[in-house]
């Protein structure tokens, strides 16, 4: 058998695992099975995969065979440091003939008695995913064919790992988002409440709404949208939700609550941004005090009148501008009146005019039962359309 044919046969052996992984495995299961196969086809003593962390600073040992301590001891290597860090930084194969004299970053490699190492980068779509390296307990010079085999395997592995991580992250973000968005609005005396939440088709976003009772007998209403998508946006959304609730217990002024929230995010998570609208309803719902951090004003429908957005000044987003003044505006809420809070996915269309979307929303909103109004809004603005962005709608009606 020729060397080329032998490489092809060995690669097929690895490809079989990558095909199965997308259907039946998670990342850890796939990597464990993969490393077993790599050790077999290359006849090596150890095989390790280190994946790049979210900040792109460290390679973290995720799966290992023959040197399982890498994972159990949570070994990690800075990009650019040591053996694996050099493979990641240079994005090319790196061979070490004598580990003991090479000055590797991870002492486990020396303690385990490894002599020779071969590492290759895991790159998917031009993006570094991690590093795959193999090692032997005796001195070994890997051939050009073996290096090429490991590179070809790494290319396929990188695509599979990227797909699995994306799938798992999306599932995790969706589950986190579901846990933070109320399954149903709470009961508020004198009010009718309804909500609609429709996840986007492209990726999980950071849309959320919240309704809670305050010690004063007032009711807090929140709707917001964290910039970005995926698990990171969902995590930031959860932190903002918890922080806002805490600040709401300390101040009855919506503007002050949003100012504290923005200050907190700028200090601890300076890259995070969000639009948030916070409203506080009087105990008898006769008045609502509102402050907006870059979020669209809710639409008000009063019996006998056409619906219209509240005449509300919009302040800067959460995460922007230190000590920027924010203001709270009070509005009367007559008996039977309805407020519609919403996120931008409801009214924004790619290539469209957002004012047209708000106009259609005003035409659909009326001072009626919240559940019926919610159905009318979703029918008029969503219909059969499969929108990429999340959509959150919260309707509050004074029933007294």
Helices and strands as residue ranges (DSSP letters): H 3-24, H 27-42, E 46-52, E 58-65, H 69-72, E 76-78, H 82-90, E 94-96, G 99-101, H 107-111, E 116-124, E 127-136, H 144-180, E 191-198, E 206-213, E 219-226, H 230-248, H 254-268, E 274-281, E 287-293, E 299-301, E 308-309, E 314-315, E 329-332, E 338-342, G 344-346, H 354-364, H 370-381, E 391-398
